[in-house]
Amino acid sequence: MIKTDAMFKHTPDMMSVPEAAKELRIGKNRTYELIKEGRLEAIRVGRKLIVPKSALYEFCRDERNYLLILPNWRKYG
């Protein structure tokens, strides 16, 4: 499910990668892959990656990312 504007109302302004993965309803490893590929923006603070809410919002608004976060069994179904 792609998040809508209203669904971001209670999302924190900054979140860790595991928190961002939970918001996107995908795995933590897949979230790290999206950051590495440049599809999801993240800020490095020391050794930790922080995902801004604005980056999560933009990722979800981009229709090209819809298939990236669907489980494989849903792509063909």
MMTF fields as JSON, N, C-alpha, C and O atoms, coordinates in Angstrom:
{
  "mmtfVersion": "1.0.0",
  "mmtfProducer": "UNKNOWN",
  "numBonds": 307,
  "numAtoms": 308,
  "numGroups": 77,
  "numChains": 1,
  "numModels": 1,
  "chainsPerModel": [1],
  "groupsPerChain": [77],
  "chainIdList": ["A"],
  "bondAtomList": [4, 2, 8, 6, 12, 10, 16, 14, 20, 18, 24, 22, 28, 26, 32, 30, 36, 34, 40, 38, 44, 42, 48, 46, 52, 50, 56, 54, 60, 58, 64, 62, 68, 66, 72, 70, 76, 74, 80, 78, 84, 82, 88, 86, 92, 90, 96, 94, 100, 98, 104, 102, 108, 106, 112, 110, 116, 114, 120, 118, 124, 122, 128, 126, 132, 130, 136, 134, 140, 138, 144, 142, 148, 146, 152, 150, 156, 154, 160, 158, 164, 162, 168, 166, 172, 170, 176, 174, 180, 178, 184, 182, 188, 186, 192, 190, 196, 194, 200, 198, 204, 202, 208, 206, 212, 210, 216, 214, 220, 218, 224, 222, 228, 226, 232, 230, 236, 234, 240, 238, 244, 242, 248, 246, 252, 250, 256, 254, 260, 258, 264, 262, 268, 266, 272, 270, 276, 274, 280, 278, 284, 282, 288, 286, 292, 290, 296, 294, 300, 298, 304, 302],
  "bondOrderList": [1, 1, 1, 1, 1, 1, 1, 1, 1, 1, 1, 1, 1, 1, 1, 1, 1, 1, 1, 1, 1, 1, 1, 1, 1, 1, 1, 1, 1, 1, 1, 1, 1, 1, 1, 1, 1, 1, 1, 1, 1, 1, 1, 1, 1, 1, 1, 1, 1, 1, 1, 1, 1, 1, 1, 1, 1, 1, 1, 1, 1, 1, 1, 1, 1, 1, 1, 1, 1, 1, 1, 1, 1, 1, 1, 1],
  "groupList": [{"groupName": "MET", "atomNameList": ["N", "CA", "C", "O"], "elementList": ["N", "C", "C", "O"], "formalChargeList": [0, 0, 0, 0], "bondAtomList": [1, 0, 2, 1, 3, 2], "bondOrderList": [1, 1, 2], "singleLetterCode": "M", "chemCompType": "L-PEPTIDE LINKING"}, {"groupName": "ILE", "atomNameList": ["N", "CA", "C", "O"], "elementList": ["N", "C", "C", "O"], "formalChargeList": [0, 0, 0, 0], "bondAtomList": [1, 0, 2, 1, 3, 2], "bondOrderList": [1, 1, 2], "singleLetterCode": "I", "chemCompType": "L-PEPTIDE LINKING"}, {"groupName": "LYS", "atomNameList": ["N", "CA", "C", "O"], "elementList": ["N", "C", "C", "O"], "formalChargeList": [0, 0, 0, 0], "bondAtomList": [1, 0, 2, 1, 3, 2], "bondOrderList": [1, 1, 2], "singleLetterCode": "K", "chemCompType": "L-PEPTIDE LINKING"}, {"groupName": "THR", "atomNameList": ["N", "CA", "C", "O"], "elementList": ["N", "C", "C", "O"], "formalChargeList": [0, 0, 0, 0], "bondAtomList": [1, 0, 2, 1, 3, 2], "bondOrderList": [1, 1, 2], "singleLetterCode": "T", "chemCompType": "L-PEPTIDE LINKING"}, {"groupName": "ASP", "atomNameList": ["N", "CA", "C", "O"], "elementList": ["N", "C", "C", "O"], "formalChargeList": [0, 0, 0, 0], "bondAtomList": [1, 0, 2, 1, 3, 2], "bondOrderList": [1, 1, 2], "singleLetterCode": "D", "chemCompType": "L-PEPTIDE LINKING"}, {"groupName": "ALA", "atomNameList": ["N", "CA", "C", "O"], "elementList": ["N", "C", "C", "O"], "formalChargeList": [0, 0, 0, 0], "bondAtomList": [1, 0, 2, 1, 3, 2], "bondOrderList": [1, 1, 2], "singleLetterCode": "A", "chemCompType": "L-PEPTIDE LINKING"}, {"groupName": "PHE", "atomNameList": ["N", "CA", "C", "O"], "elementList": ["N", "C", "C", "O"], "formalChargeList": [0, 0, 0, 0], "bondAtomList": [1, 0, 2, 1, 3, 2], "bondOrderList": [1, 1, 2], "singleLetterCode": "F", "chemCompType": "L-PEPTIDE LINKING"}, {"groupName": "HIS", "atomNameList": ["N", "CA", "C", "O"], "elementList": ["N", "C", "C", "O"], "formalChargeList": [0, 0, 0, 0], "bondAtomList": [1, 0, 2, 1, 3, 2], "bondOrderList": [1, 1, 2], "singleLetterCode": "H", "chemCompType": "L-PEPTIDE LINKING"}, {"groupName": "PRO", "atomNameList": ["N", "CA", "C", "O"], "elementList": ["N", "C", "C", "O"], "formalChargeList": [0, 0, 0, 0], "bondAtomList": [1, 0, 2, 1, 3, 2], "bondOrderList": [1, 1, 2], "singleLetterCode": "P", "chemCompType": "L-PEPTIDE LINKING"}, {"groupName": "SER", "atomNameList": ["N", "CA", "C", "O"], "elementList": ["N", "C", "C", "O"], "formalChargeList": [0, 0, 0, 0], "bondAtomList": [1, 0, 2, 1, 3, 2], "bondOrderList": [1, 1, 2], "singleLetterCode": "S", "chemCompType": "L-PEPTIDE LINKING"}, {"groupName": "VAL", "atomNameList": ["N", "CA", "C", "O"], "elementList": ["N", "C", "C", "O"], "formalChargeList": [0, 0, 0, 0], "bondAtomList": [1, 0, 2, 1, 3, 2], "bondOrderList": [1, 1, 2], "singleLetterCode": "V", "chemCompType": "L-PEPTIDE LINKING"}, {"groupName": "GLU", "atomNameList": ["N", "CA", "C", "O"], "elementList": ["N", "C", "C", "O"], "formalChargeList": [0, 0, 0, 0], "bondAtomList": [1, 0, 2, 1, 3, 2], "bondOrderList": [1, 1, 2], "singleLetterCode": "E", "chemCompType": "L-PEPTIDE LINKING"}, {"groupName": "LEU", "atomNameList": ["N", "CA", "C", "O"], "elementList": ["N", "C", "C", "O"], "formalChargeList": [0, 0, 0, 0], "bondAtomList": [1, 0, 2, 1, 3, 2], "bondOrderList": [1, 1, 2], "singleLetterCode": "L", "chemCompType": "L-PEPTIDE LINKING"}, {"groupName": "ARG", "atomNameList": ["N", "CA", "C", "O"], "elementList": ["N", "C", "C", "O"], "formalChargeList": [0, 0, 0, 0], "bondAtomList": [1, 0, 2, 1, 3, 2], "bondOrderList": [1, 1, 2], "singleLetterCode": "R", "chemCompType": "L-PEPTIDE LINKING"}, {"groupName": "GLY", "atomNameList": ["N", "CA", "C", "O"], "elementList": ["N", "C", "C", "O"], "formalChargeList": [0, 0, 0, 0], "bondAtomList": [1, 0, 2, 1, 3, 2], "bondOrderList": [1, 1, 2], "singleLetterCode": "G", "chemCompType": "PEPTIDE LINKING"}, {"groupName": "ASN", "atomNameList": ["N", "CA", "C", "O"], "elementList": ["N", "C", "C", "O"], "formalChargeList": [0, 0, 0, 0], "bondAtomList": [1, 0, 2, 1, 3, 2], "bondOrderList": [1, 1, 2], "singleLetterCode": "N", "chemCompType": "L-PEPTIDE LINKING"}, {"groupName": "TYR", "atomNameList": ["N", "CA", "C", "O"], "elementList": ["N", "C", "C", "O"], "formalChargeList": [0, 0, 0, 0], "bondAtomList": [1, 0, 2, 1, 3, 2], "bondOrderList": [1, 1, 2], "singleLetterCode": "Y", "chemCompType": "L-PEPTIDE LINKING"}, {"groupName": "CYS", "atomNameList": ["N", "CA", "C", "O"], "elementList": ["N", "C", "C", "O"], "formalChargeList": [0, 0, 0, 0], "bondAtomList": [1, 0, 2, 1, 3, 2], "bondOrderList": [1, 1, 2], "singleLetterCode": "C", "chemCompType": "L-PEPTIDE LINKING"}, {"groupName": "TRP", "atomNameList": ["N", "CA", "C", "O"], "elementList": ["N", "C", "C", "O"], "formalChargeList": [0, 0, 0, 0], "bondAtomList": [1, 0, 2, 1, 3, 2], "bondOrderList": [1, 1, 2], "singleLetterCode": "W", "chemCompType": "L-PEPTIDE LINKING"}],
  "groupTypeList": [0, 1, 2, 3, 4, 5, 0, 6, 2, 7, 3, 8, 4, 0, 0, 9, 10, 8, 11, 5, 5, 2, 11, 12, 13, 1, 14, 2, 15, 13, 3, 16, 11, 12, 1, 2, 11, 14, 13, 12, 11, 5, 1, 13, 10, 14, 13, 2, 12, 1, 10, 8, 2, 9, 5, 12, 16, 11, 6, 17, 13, 4, 11, 13, 15, 16, 12, 12, 1, 12, 8, 15, 18, 13, 2, 16, 14],
  "groupIdList": [1, 2, 3, 4, 5, 6, 7, 8, 9, 10, 11, 12, 13, 14, 15, 16, 17, 18, 19, 20, 21, 22, 23, 24, 25, 26, 27, 28, 29, 30, 31, 32, 33, 34, 35, 36, 37, 38, 39, 40, 41, 42, 43, 44, 45, 46, 47, 48, 49, 50, 51, 52, 53, 54, 55, 56, 57, 58, 59, 60, 61, 62, 63, 64, 65, 66, 67, 68, 69, 70, 71, 72, 73, 74, 75, 76, 77],
  "secStructList": [7, 7, 7, 7, 4, 4, 4, 4, 6, 6, 1, 7, 1, 3, 3, 3, 2, 2, 2, 2, 2, 2, 2, 2, 6, 1, 7, 2, 2, 2, 2, 2, 2, 2, 2, 2, 6, 6, 1, 1, 7, 7, 3, 3, 3, 6, 6, 3, 3, 3, 3, 3, 2, 2, 2, 2, 2, 2, 2, 2, 2, 7, 4, 4, 4, 2, 2, 2, 2, 1, 7, 2, 2, 2, 2, 7, 7],
  "xCoordList": [0.84, 0.0, 0.887, 1.795, 0.627, 1.358, 0.714, -0.509, 1.547, 1.04, 0.542, 1.135, -0.542, -1.089, -0.661, -0.066, -0.97, -0.586, -1.07, -0.311, -2.304, -2.877, -2.18, -2.13, -1.649, -1.004, 0.351, 0.88, 0.919, 2.2, 2.04, 3.033, 0.822, 0.555, 1.274, 1.797, 1.314, 1.904, 3.297, 3.823, 3.881, 5.226, 6.243, 6.106, 7.264, 8.271, 9.059, 9.167, 9.611, 10.356, 11.633, 12.038, 12.261, 13.47, 13.31, 12.746, 13.811, 13.673, 14.87, 15.563, 15.093, 16.162, 15.726, 14.561, 16.656, 16.33, 15.298, 14.364, 15.421, 14.376, 12.992, 11.979, 12.95, 11.664, 11.101, 9.897, 11.972, 11.533, 11.025, 10.024, 11.712, 11.279, 9.89, 9.051, 9.656, 8.344, 7.265, 6.163, 7.577, 6.622, 6.301, 5.154, 7.313, 7.122, 6.572, 6.136, 6.594, 6.157, 7.005, 6.504, 8.323, 9.286, 10.384, 10.417, 11.26, 12.328, 13.425, 13.604, 14.14, 15.242, 16.33, 16.863, 16.657, 17.695, 17.289, 18.119, 16.027, 15.545, 15.623, 15.923, 15.356, 15.438, 16.879, 17.124, 17.838, 19.252, 19.623, 20.395, 19.09, 19.349, 18.826, 19.51, 17.626, 17.044, 17.884, 18.032, 18.431, 19.307, 20.59, 21.043, 21.174, 22.413, 22.212, 23.101, 21.039, 20.719, 20.391, 20.295, 20.218, 19.886, 18.405, 18.02, 17.577, 16.13, 15.469, 14.392, 16.106, 15.599, 16.722, 17.817, 16.437, 17.448, 17.646, 16.692, 18.89, 19.22, 20.413, 21.23, 20.502, 21.583, 22.418, 21.884, 23.728, 24.61, 24.989, 25.512, 24.715, 25.098, 26.006, 25.535, 27.296, 28.252, 28.186, 28.427, 27.863, 27.727, 26.279, 26.002, 25.361, 23.934, 23.343, 23.717, 22.42, 21.683, 20.33, 19.634, 19.966, 18.694, 17.9, 18.432, 16.644, 15.772, 14.807, 14.018, 14.861, 13.915, 12.512, 12.355, 11.506, 10.125, 9.894, 9.164, 10.505, 10.331, 10.838, 10.243, 11.928, 12.458, 11.509, 11.304, 10.94, 9.979, 8.731, 8.194, 8.291, 7.116, 7.359, 6.514, 8.517, 8.837, 8.967, 8.529, 9.559, 9.689, 8.311, 8.104, 7.383, 6.044, 5.229, 4.369, 5.487, 4.749, 5.199, 4.435, 6.414, 6.949, 6.356, 6.651, 5.529, 4.824, 5.776, 5.421, 6.971, 7.925, 8.391, 8.846, 8.285, 8.734, 7.693, 7.994, 6.492, 5.419, 5.797, 5.599, 6.334, 6.693, 7.911, 8.115, 8.721, 9.908, 9.555, 10.305, 8.414, 8.079, 6.993, 6.609, 6.495, 5.534, 6.265, 7.368, 5.688, 6.291, 6.325, 5.46, 7.301, 7.447, 6.196, 5.869, 5.495, 4.318, 3.187, 2.279, 3.21, 2.159, 2.436, 1.513, 3.691, 4.049, 3.465, 3.187, 3.28, 2.894, 1.444, 0.963, 0.764, -0.455, -1.742, -2.631],
  "yCoordList": [-1.171, 0.0, 1.237, 1.354, 2.156, 3.407, 4.389, 4.521, 5.079, 5.999, 7.286, 7.779, 7.819, 9.084, 10.199, 9.945, 11.449, 12.611, 12.486, 12.749, 12.093, 12.001, 10.933, 11.044, 9.913, 8.827, 9.253, 8.581, 10.358, 10.849, 11.795, 12.278, 12.062, 13.032, 12.677, 13.57, 11.421, 10.997, 10.379, 9.772, 10.534, 10.022, 11.016, 12.216, 10.549, 11.48, 12.159, 11.618, 13.347, 14.105, 13.394, 13.503, 12.676, 11.907, 10.521, 10.366, 9.514, 8.153, 7.311, 7.619, 6.257, 5.315, 4.469, 4.494, 3.732, 2.865, 1.8, 1.572, 1.139, 0.179, 0.826, 0.215, 2.058, 2.758, 3.102, 2.984, 3.529, 3.832, 2.567, 2.605, 1.454, 0.179, -0.187, -0.669, 0.041, -0.261, 0.622, 0.151, 1.901, 2.817, 2.374, 2.46, 1.902, 1.451, 0.033, -0.411, -0.672, -2.072, -2.971, -3.84, -2.718, -3.559, -3.935, -3.422, -4.81, -5.253, -4.211, -3.322, -4.341, -3.429, -3.517, -2.494, -4.736, -4.906, -4.256, -3.642, -4.385, -3.757, -2.237, -1.556, -1.705, -0.262, 0.208, 1.238, -0.543, -0.209, -0.268, 0.567, -1.237, -1.338, -0.105, 0.436, 0.344, 1.524, 2.767, 3.619, 2.87, 3.998, 3.91, 4.909, 2.718, 2.519, 2.814, 3.365, 2.446, 2.692, 4.156, 4.562, 4.948, 6.362, 6.628, 7.747, 5.631, 5.802, 6.387, 6.976, 6.227, 6.759, 7.555, 7.038, 8.813, 9.693, 9.371, 9.082, 9.426, 9.242, 10.125, 10.44, 10.518, 11.371, 10.555, 9.925, 10.572, 9.843, 10.756, 11.853, 10.279, 10.972, 10.01, 9.072, 10.252, 9.303, 7.996, 7.966, 6.924, 5.615, 5.275, 4.222, 6.154, 5.866, 6.597, 7.733, 5.936, 6.569, 7.028, 6.287, 8.266, 8.845, 9.157, 9.754, 8.761, 9.018, 10.139, 9.983, 11.275, 12.351, 11.982, 11.229, 12.515, 12.253, 12.73, 12.087, 13.848, 14.379, 13.384, 13.261, 12.678, 11.684, 10.501, 9.976, 10.09, 8.985, 9.381, 8.591, 10.609, 11.137, 11.16, 10.713, 11.683, 11.751, 10.355, 10.124, 9.436, 8.064, 7.462, 6.813, 7.675, 7.103, 7.793, 7.167, 9.062, 9.791, 9.412, 9.561, 8.929, 8.553, 7.203, 6.179, 7.207, 5.992, 4.895, 3.717, 5.26, 4.248, 3.349, 2.232, 3.815, 3.034, 2.035, 1.201, 2.096, 1.231, -0.243, -1.002, -0.654, -2.067, -2.469, -3.656, -1.506, -1.832, -2.322, -3.096, -1.878, -2.246, -3.31, -3.723, -3.755, -4.858, -6.174, -6.357, -7.072, -8.402, -9.07, -8.799, -9.934, -10.576, -11.316, -11.301, -11.956, -12.726, -11.816, -12.29, -10.525, -9.608, -9.021, -8.533, -9.057, -8.456, -9.222, -8.637, -10.508, -11.345, -11.792, -12.469, -11.423, -11.967, -11.796, -12.495],
  "zCoordList": [0.0, 0.0, 0.0, 0.823, -0.918, -0.978, -0.018, 0.025, 0.752, 1.766, 1.116, 0.156, 1.644, 1.175, 2.114, 3.161, 1.731, 2.538, 3.977, 4.91, 4.162, 5.507, 6.345, 7.57, 5.703, 6.439, 7.011, 7.896, 6.521, 7.015, 8.192, 8.736, 8.588, 9.647, 10.947, 11.614, 11.319, 12.585, 12.426, 13.359, 11.253, 11.009, 11.565, 11.332, 12.296, 12.831, 11.706, 10.605, 11.987, 10.976, 10.538, 9.381, 11.445, 11.143, 11.745, 12.827, 11.036, 11.556, 11.14, 10.171, 11.885, 11.557, 10.362, 9.965, 9.802, 8.668, 9.058, 8.289, 10.215, 10.589, 10.743, 10.403, 11.253, 11.375, 10.003, 9.777, 9.082, 7.719, 7.031, 6.316, 7.246, 6.67, 7.175, 6.413, 8.443, 9.019, 8.398, 8.115, 8.184, 7.553, 6.127, 5.688, 5.412, 4.03, 3.946, 2.884, 5.07, 5.142, 4.244, 3.531, 4.313, 3.603, 4.595, 5.714, 4.195, 5.077, 5.255, 4.423, 6.339, 6.646, 5.569, 5.141, 5.133, 4.111, 2.795, 2.125, 2.424, 1.182, 1.295, 0.314, 2.478, 2.689, 2.515, 1.887, 3.071, 2.873, 1.389, 0.918, 0.648, -0.793, -1.52, -2.39, -1.175, -1.819, -1.555, -2.432, -0.354, -0.023, -0.842, -1.4, -0.916, -1.668, -3.155, -3.804, -3.698, -5.107, -5.378, -6.536, -4.332, -4.506, -4.702, -5.042, -4.497, -4.668, -3.429, -3.517, -2.283, -1.018, -0.367, -0.142, -0.07, 0.518, 1.994, 2.716, 2.421, 3.836, 4.167, 3.301, 5.426, 5.91, 6.887, 7.8, 6.689, 7.598, 8.756, 8.559, 9.967, 11.194, 11.953, 12.597, 11.869, 12.444, 11.674, 10.467, 12.365, 11.712, 11.387, 10.813, 11.747, 11.6, 10.395, 10.102, 9.705, 8.614, 9.14, 9.835, 8.798, 9.201, 7.936, 7.0, 7.905, 6.762, 7.141, 8.073, 6.426, 6.714, 6.229, 5.267, 6.898, 6.493, 5.065, 4.311, 4.685, 3.331, 2.279, 1.209, 2.578, 1.635, 1.504, 0.409, 2.615, 2.605, 1.808, 1.031, 2.019, 1.32, -0.189, -0.964, -0.601, -2.028, -2.634, -3.761, -1.901, -2.386, -2.656, -3.682, -1.748, -1.893, -2.98, -3.6, -3.216, -4.256, -5.66, -6.614, -5.798, -7.105, -7.511, -6.894, -8.541, -8.97, -9.437, -9.4, -9.871, -10.34, -9.201, -9.446, -7.972, -6.819, -6.34, -5.486, -6.862, -6.386, -6.498, -5.549, -7.637, -7.822, -7.005, -6.749, -6.592, -5.797, -4.411, -3.816, -3.882, -2.513, -2.426, -1.331, -3.585, -3.574, -3.348, -3.863, -2.607, -2.499, -3.872, -4.705, -4.123, -5.432, -5.873, -7.06, -4.965, -5.349, -5.822, -6.504, -5.487, -5.915, -7.295, -7.946, -7.757, -9.032, -10.21, -11.257, -10.047, -11.169, -11.112, -12.02, -10.072, -9.787, -10.172, -9.684]
}
